[in-house]
Amino acid sequence: MEENIGYIDSSIESKGDSWIIRIRDVSDTDVNIECNSVDEYAKKIEEIGQKYSKIEVNWMKDVYLKPEHFSQVQEQMALYKED
């Protein structure tokens, strides 16, 4: 059985006084989602992952991303992984 791999670009971007994680499914150009929390991101990745046997996520951070926003995302991701 052939593996159905989904390639996902995830980028962290500043948006005003906050941040977002943008998800883009490279295989499906109609998928371009903004997530306002790590929980929302995890749920969307799980939904997208259901149509593939495996997904590979490529992380990027926007050149204009504020350092404090990057730190917030890192902290929330670490907490999420602990759960």
N, CA, C and O atoms as CSV, one atom per row, in Angstrom:
chain,resi,resn,atom,element,x,y,z
A,1,MET,N,N,0.835,-1.184,0.000
A,1,MET,CA,C,0.000,0.000,0.000
A,1,MET,C,C,0.881,1.249,0.000
A,1,MET,O,O,1.799,1.379,0.810
A,2,GLU,N,N,0.592,2.136,-0.898
A,2,GLU,CA,C,1.381,3.354,-1.048
A,2,GLU,C,C,1.053,4.348,0.066
A,2,GLU,O,O,-0.108,4.546,0.421
A,3,GLU,N,N,2.107,4.972,0.609
A,3,GLU,CA,C,1.904,5.965,1.662
A,3,GLU,C,C,1.369,7.265,1.071
A,3,GLU,O,O,1.849,7.737,0.040
A,4,ASN,N,N,0.394,7.822,1.722
A,4,ASN,CA,C,-0.196,9.094,1.316
A,4,ASN,C,C,0.332,10.158,2.279
A,4,ASN,O,O,-0.203,10.333,3.374
A,5,ILE,N,N,1.374,10.860,1.869
A,5,ILE,CA,C,2.035,11.816,2.757
A,5,ILE,C,C,1.517,13.222,2.489
A,5,ILE,O,O,1.450,13.665,1.342
A,6,GLY,N,N,1.152,13.914,3.558
A,6,GLY,CA,C,0.734,15.309,3.466
A,6,GLY,C,C,1.880,16.210,3.900
A,6,GLY,O,O,2.493,15.987,4.943
A,7,TYR,N,N,2.160,17.207,3.111
A,7,TYR,CA,C,3.228,18.157,3.431
A,7,TYR,C,C,2.589,19.464,3.882
A,7,TYR,O,O,1.837,20.093,3.138
A,8,ILE,N,N,2.899,19.860,5.109
A,8,ILE,CA,C,2.269,21.014,5.737
A,8,ILE,C,C,3.327,22.066,6.064
A,8,ILE,O,O,4.355,21.756,6.666
A,9,ASP,N,N,3.071,23.298,5.667
A,9,ASP,CA,C,3.894,24.426,6.086
A,9,ASP,C,C,3.184,25.098,7.254
A,9,ASP,O,O,2.006,25.439,7.150
A,10,SER,N,N,3.882,25.290,8.353
A,10,SER,CA,C,3.345,25.995,9.513
A,10,SER,C,C,4.254,27.174,9.795
A,10,SER,O,O,5.456,27.005,9.998
A,11,SER,N,N,3.680,28.368,9.807
A,11,SER,CA,C,4.498,29.550,10.074
A,11,SER,C,C,3.916,30.337,11.236
A,11,SER,O,O,2.701,30.482,11.375
A,12,ILE,N,N,4.810,30.836,12.057
A,12,ILE,CA,C,4.428,31.667,13.192
A,12,ILE,C,C,4.601,33.115,12.751
A,12,ILE,O,O,5.661,33.504,12.260
A,13,GLU,N,N,3.547,33.909,12.932
A,13,GLU,CA,C,3.553,35.302,12.481
A,13,GLU,C,C,2.976,36.202,13.567
A,13,GLU,O,O,2.068,35.808,14.299
A,14,SER,N,N,3.511,37.405,13.660
A,14,SER,CA,C,2.917,38.405,14.541
A,14,SER,C,C,1.692,38.975,13.848
A,14,SER,O,O,1.682,39.172,12.633
A,15,LYS,N,N,0.664,39.235,14.638
A,15,LYS,CA,C,-0.550,39.844,14.104
A,15,LYS,C,C,-1.019,40.857,15.148
A,15,LYS,O,O,-1.670,40.497,16.129
A,16,GLY,N,N,-0.684,42.117,14.927
A,16,GLY,CA,C,-1.011,43.149,15.903
A,16,GLY,C,C,-0.236,42.912,17.190
A,16,GLY,O,O,0.985,42.761,17.176
A,17,ASP,N,N,-0.959,42.883,18.299
A,17,ASP,CA,C,-0.329,42.661,19.599
A,17,ASP,C,C,-0.254,41.185,19.960
A,17,ASP,O,O,0.115,40.842,21.083
A,18,SER,N,N,-0.594,40.323,19.039
A,18,SER,CA,C,-0.620,38.890,19.315
A,18,SER,C,C,0.119,38.147,18.207
A,18,SER,O,O,0.924,38.734,17.483
A,19,TRP,N,N,-0.155,36.877,18.085
A,19,TRP,CA,C,0.480,36.037,17.071
A,19,TRP,C,C,-0.534,35.043,16.518
A,19,TRP,O,O,-1.586,34.806,17.113
A,20,ILE,N,N,-0.197,34.471,15.375
A,20,ILE,CA,C,-0.987,33.399,14.783
A,20,ILE,C,C,-0.030,32.313,14.295
A,20,ILE,O,O,1.156,32.557,14.073
A,21,ILE,N,N,-0.569,31.130,14.136
A,21,ILE,CA,C,0.148,30.079,13.423
A,21,ILE,C,C,-0.661,29.823,12.160
A,21,ILE,O,O,-1.831,29.446,12.223
A,22,ARG,N,N,-0.031,30.029,11.028
A,22,ARG,CA,C,-0.686,29.811,9.736
A,22,ARG,C,C,-0.343,28.408,9.244
A,22,ARG,O,O,0.818,27.999,9.243
A,23,ILE,N,N,-1.372,27.687,8.831
A,23,ILE,CA,C,-1.184,26.340,8.291
A,23,ILE,C,C,-1.493,26.383,6.800
A,23,ILE,O,O,-2.527,26.899,6.376
A,24,ARG,N,N,-0.573,25.830,6.018
A,24,ARG,CA,C,-0.813,25.707,4.580
A,24,ARG,C,C,-0.496,24.278,4.171
A,24,ARG,O,O,0.620,23.794,4.361
A,25,ASP,N,N,-1.491,23.615,3.608
A,25,ASP,CA,C,-1.309,22.253,3.101
A,25,ASP,C,C,-0.745,22.385,1.691
A,25,ASP,O,O,-1.441,22.820,0.774
A,26,VAL,N,N,0.504,22.010,1.527
A,26,VAL,CA,C,1.180,22.160,0.241
A,26,VAL,C,C,0.499,21.327,-0.840
A,26,VAL,O,O,0.507,21.705,-2.012
A,27,SER,N,N,-0.091,20.197,-0.455
A,27,SER,CA,C,-0.758,19.307,-1.412
A,27,SER,C,C,-2.148,19.789,-1.803
A,27,SER,O,O,-2.679,19.390,-2.839
A,28,ASP,N,N,-2.740,20.652,-0.968
A,28,ASP,CA,C,-4.109,21.117,-1.194
A,28,ASP,C,C,-4.111,22.640,-1.048
A,28,ASP,O,O,-4.209,23.165,0.061
A,29,THR,N,N,-4.004,23.335,-2.166
A,29,THR,CA,C,-3.852,24.793,-2.121
A,29,THR,C,C,-5.048,25.520,-1.531
A,29,THR,O,O,-4.958,26.711,-1.233
A,30,ASP,N,N,-6.173,24.824,-1.357
A,30,ASP,CA,C,-7.341,25.454,-0.742
A,30,ASP,C,C,-7.219,25.557,0.771
A,30,ASP,O,O,-8.006,26.263,1.401
A,31,VAL,N,N,-6.250,24.868,1.367
A,31,VAL,CA,C,-6.097,24.863,2.820
A,31,VAL,C,C,-5.081,25.920,3.230
A,31,VAL,O,O,-3.881,25.769,3.005
A,32,ASN,N,N,-5.581,26.985,3.832
A,32,ASN,CA,C,-4.753,28.076,4.358
A,32,ASN,C,C,-5.488,28.582,5.598
A,32,ASN,O,O,-6.441,29.353,5.481
A,33,ILE,N,N,-5.056,28.158,6.771
A,33,ILE,CA,C,-5.791,28.376,8.010
A,33,ILE,C,C,-4.965,29.213,8.978
A,33,ILE,O,O,-3.756,29.021,9.099
A,34,GLU,N,N,-5.623,30.144,9.669
A,34,GLU,CA,C,-4.993,30.915,10.737
A,34,GLU,C,C,-5.466,30.365,12.072
A,34,GLU,O,O,-6.669,30.222,12.294
A,35,CYS,N,N,-4.530,30.056,12.964
A,35,CYS,CA,C,-4.862,29.561,14.294
A,35,CYS,C,C,-4.390,30.578,15.327
A,35,CYS,O,O,-3.279,31.101,15.242
A,36,ASN,N,N,-5.247,30.846,16.297
A,36,ASN,CA,C,-4.937,31.844,17.321
A,36,ASN,C,C,-4.446,31.245,18.626
A,36,ASN,O,O,-4.200,31.971,19.590
A,37,SER,N,N,-4.302,29.926,18.667
A,37,SER,CA,C,-3.784,29.269,19.865
A,37,SER,C,C,-3.125,27.949,19.467
A,37,SER,O,O,-3.356,27.422,18.379
A,38,VAL,N,N,-2.311,27.439,20.361
A,38,VAL,CA,C,-1.671,26.156,20.116
A,38,VAL,C,C,-2.719,25.046,20.106
A,38,VAL,O,O,-2.613,24.106,19.318
A,39,ASP,N,N,-3.726,25.142,20.967
A,39,ASP,CA,C,-4.799,24.143,20.978
A,39,ASP,C,C,-5.528,24.097,19.638
A,39,ASP,O,O,-5.786,23.023,19.094
A,40,GLU,N,N,-5.854,25.271,19.117
A,40,GLU,CA,C,-6.539,25.340,17.822
A,40,GLU,C,C,-5.650,24.748,16.729
A,40,GLU,O,O,-6.127,24.015,15.863
A,41,TYR,N,N,-4.359,25.068,16.774
A,41,TYR,CA,C,-3.404,24.531,15.807
A,41,TYR,C,C,-3.401,23.001,15.851
A,41,TYR,O,O,-3.477,22.344,14.813
A,42,ALA,N,N,-3.311,22.439,17.063
A,42,ALA,CA,C,-3.262,20.984,17.205
A,42,ALA,C,C,-4.525,20.328,16.637
A,42,ALA,O,O,-4.442,19.296,15.971
A,43,LYS,N,N,-5.678,20.919,16.894
A,43,LYS,CA,C,-6.940,20.374,16.381
A,43,LYS,C,C,-6.971,20.412,14.853
A,43,LYS,O,O,-7.394,19.447,14.215
A,44,LYS,N,N,-6.527,21.516,14.271
A,44,LYS,CA,C,-6.542,21.640,12.808
A,44,LYS,C,C,-5.559,20.663,12.156
A,44,LYS,O,O,-5.859,20.066,11.122
A,45,ILE,N,N,-4.385,20.507,12.771
A,45,ILE,CA,C,-3.401,19.564,12.227
A,45,ILE,C,C,-3.969,18.144,12.278
A,45,ILE,O,O,-3.783,17.360,11.348
A,46,GLU,N,N,-4.657,17.824,13.363
A,46,GLU,CA,C,-5.277,16.507,13.483
A,46,GLU,C,C,-6.332,16.305,12.396
A,46,GLU,O,O,-6.403,15.235,11.791
A,47,GLU,N,N,-7.150,17.328,12.147
A,47,GLU,CA,C,-8.165,17.239,11.090
A,47,GLU,C,C,-7.526,17.040,9.721
A,47,GLU,O,O,-7.953,16.184,8.947
A,48,ILE,N,N,-6.511,17.826,9.431
A,48,ILE,CA,C,-5.830,17.712,8.136
A,48,ILE,C,C,-5.176,16.344,8.010
A,48,ILE,O,O,-5.216,15.727,6.945
A,49,GLY,N,N,-4.574,15.868,9.098
A,49,GLY,CA,C,-3.868,14.595,9.095
A,49,GLY,C,C,-4.749,13.396,8.806
A,49,GLY,O,O,-4.247,12.343,8.414
A,50,GLN,N,N,-6.046,13.535,8.991
A,50,GLN,CA,C,-6.958,12.418,8.752
A,50,GLN,C,C,-7.028,12.017,7.284
A,50,GLN,O,O,-7.396,10.884,6.972
A,51,LYS,N,N,-6.684,12.920,6.389
A,51,LYS,CA,C,-6.750,12.562,4.972
A,51,LYS,C,C,-5.435,11.990,4.434
A,51,LYS,O,O,-5.329,11.654,3.254
A,52,TYR,N,N,-4.433,11.884,5.320
A,52,TYR,CA,C,-3.128,11.336,4.926
A,52,TYR,C,C,-2.753,10.186,5.858
A,52,TYR,O,O,-3.248,10.097,6.982
A,53,SER,N,N,-1.873,9.310,5.376
A,53,SER,CA,C,-1.368,8.249,6.248
A,53,SER,C,C,-0.236,8.784,7.129
A,53,SER,O,O,0.085,8.201,8.165
A,54,LYS,N,N,0.358,9.891,6.709
A,54,LYS,CA,C,1.472,10.493,7.442
A,54,LYS,C,C,1.554,11.963,7.030
A,54,LYS,O,O,1.273,12.300,5.880
A,55,ILE,N,N,1.939,12.841,7.965
A,55,ILE,CA,C,2.176,14.235,7.576
A,55,ILE,C,C,3.582,14.650,7.995
A,55,ILE,O,O,4.123,14.178,8.995
A,56,GLU,N,N,4.142,15.530,7.213
A,56,GLU,CA,C,5.435,16.128,7.518
A,56,GLU,C,C,5.215,17.629,7.615
A,56,GLU,O,O,4.713,18.259,6.684
A,57,VAL,N,N,5.602,18.198,8.766
A,57,VAL,CA,C,5.383,19.617,9.013
A,57,VAL,C,C,6.706,20.363,8.898
A,57,VAL,O,O,7.700,20.005,9.530
A,58,ASN,N,N,6.694,21.391,8.090
A,58,ASN,CA,C,7.846,22.272,7.908
A,58,ASN,C,C,7.553,23.571,8.665
A,58,ASN,O,O,6.655,24.321,8.282
A,59,TRP,N,N,8.308,23.840,9.737
A,59,TRP,CA,C,8.092,25.042,10.544
A,59,TRP,C,C,8.899,26.215,10.018
A,59,TRP,O,O,10.054,26.073,9.618
A,60,MET,N,N,8.257,27.383,10.028
A,60,MET,CA,C,8.924,28.624,9.631
A,60,MET,C,C,8.495,29.717,10.601
A,60,MET,O,O,7.451,29.618,11.247
A,61,LYS,N,N,9.301,30.741,10.693
A,61,LYS,CA,C,8.841,31.910,11.439
A,61,LYS,C,C,9.021,33.127,10.543
A,61,LYS,O,O,10.030,33.286,9.855
A,62,ASP,N,N,8.009,33.972,10.581
A,62,ASP,CA,C,7.985,35.170,9.768
A,62,ASP,C,C,9.149,36.083,10.141
A,62,ASP,O,O,9.516,36.178,11.312
A,63,VAL,N,N,9.713,36.736,9.171
A,63,VAL,CA,C,10.846,37.630,9.408
A,63,VAL,C,C,10.473,38.774,10.355
A,63,VAL,O,O,11.338,39.312,11.046
A,64,TYR,N,N,9.195,39.147,10.390
A,64,TYR,CA,C,8.736,40.241,11.250
A,64,TYR,C,C,8.177,39.754,12.586
A,64,TYR,O,O,7.612,40.544,13.342
A,65,LEU,N,N,8.328,38.475,12.882
A,65,LEU,CA,C,7.819,37.920,14.134
A,65,LEU,C,C,8.548,38.551,15.320
A,65,LEU,O,O,9.777,38.582,15.370
A,66,LYS,N,N,7.765,39.048,16.268
A,66,LYS,CA,C,8.343,39.653,17.468
A,66,LYS,C,C,8.912,38.544,18.356
A,66,LYS,O,O,8.283,37.499,18.518
A,67,PRO,N,N,10.102,38.766,18.931
A,67,PRO,CA,C,10.721,37.733,19.774
A,67,PRO,C,C,9.819,37.262,20.922
A,67,PRO,O,O,9.821,36.079,21.261
A,68,GLU,N,N,9.051,38.176,21.519
A,68,GLU,CA,C,8.175,37.776,22.624
A,68,GLU,C,C,7.048,36.854,22.139
A,68,GLU,O,O,6.588,35.989,22.884
A,69,HIS,N,N,6.608,37.040,20.897
A,69,HIS,CA,C,5.571,36.164,20.347
A,69,HIS,C,C,6.129,34.764,20.100
A,69,HIS,O,O,5.456,33.765,20.354
A,70,PHE,N,N,7.364,34.700,19.603
A,70,PHE,CA,C,8.003,33.402,19.380
A,70,PHE,C,C,8.160,32.672,20.707
A,70,PHE,O,O,7.913,31.469,20.783
A,71,SER,N,N,8.565,33.382,21.747
A,71,SER,CA,C,8.717,32.779,23.079
A,71,SER,C,C,7.383,32.257,23.604
A,71,SER,O,O,7.325,31.174,24.188
A,72,GLN,N,N,6.318,33.021,23.400
A,72,GLN,CA,C,4.989,32.596,23.855
A,72,GLN,C,C,4.571,31.293,23.180
A,72,GLN,O,O,4.054,30.384,23.829
A,73,VAL,N,N,4.799,31.212,21.877
A,73,VAL,CA,C,4.430,30.006,21.141
A,73,VAL,C,C,5.264,28.822,21.626
A,73,VAL,O,O,4.727,27.734,21.833
A,74,GLN,N,N,6.560,29.020,21.809
A,74,GLN,CA,C,7.426,27.943,22.292
A,74,GLN,C,C,6.960,27.436,23.658
A,74,GLN,O,O,6.895,26.227,23.882
A,75,GLU,N,N,6.639,28.352,24.564
A,75,GLU,CA,C,6.179,27.974,25.894
A,75,GLU,C,C,4.873,27.194,25.830
A,75,GLU,O,O,4.714,26.185,26.518
A,76,GLN,N,N,3.939,27.659,25.005
A,76,GLN,CA,C,2.655,26.968,24.887
A,76,GLN,C,C,2.806,25.588,24.243
A,76,GLN,O,O,2.128,24.636,24.631
A,77,MET,N,N,3.702,25.490,23.255
A,77,MET,CA,C,3.956,24.181,22.620
A,77,MET,C,C,4.542,23.211,23.639
A,77,MET,O,O,4.154,22.044,23.672
A,78,ALA,N,N,5.465,23.677,24.464
A,78,ALA,CA,C,6.074,22.820,25.484
A,78,ALA,C,C,5.008,22.332,26.466
A,78,ALA,O,O,4.996,21.157,26.833
A,79,LEU,N,N,4.123,23.218,26.888
A,79,LEU,CA,C,3.040,22.834,27.799
A,79,LEU,C,C,2.097,21.842,27.137
A,79,LEU,O,O,1.643,20.892,27.775
A,80,TYR,N,N,1.803,22.056,25.874
A,80,TYR,CA,C,0.902,21.171,25.138
A,80,TYR,C,C,1.494,19.764,25.037
A,80,TYR,O,O,0.782,18.772,25.189
A,81,LYS,N,N,2.782,19.690,24.784
A,81,LYS,CA,C,3.443,18.382,24.643
A,81,LYS,C,C,3.458,17.618,25.959
A,81,LYS,O,O,3.459,16.387,25.962
A,82,GLU,N,N,3.471,18.349,27.096
A,82,GLU,CA,C,3.460,17.699,28.400
A,82,GLU,C,C,2.135,17.016,28.683
A,82,GLU,O,O,2.093,16.004,29.383
A,83,ASP,N,N,1.041,17.566,28.140
A,83,ASP,CA,C,-0.299,17.002,28.392
A,83,ASP,C,C,-0.533,15.690,27.733
A,83,ASP,O,O,-1.613,15.115,27.868
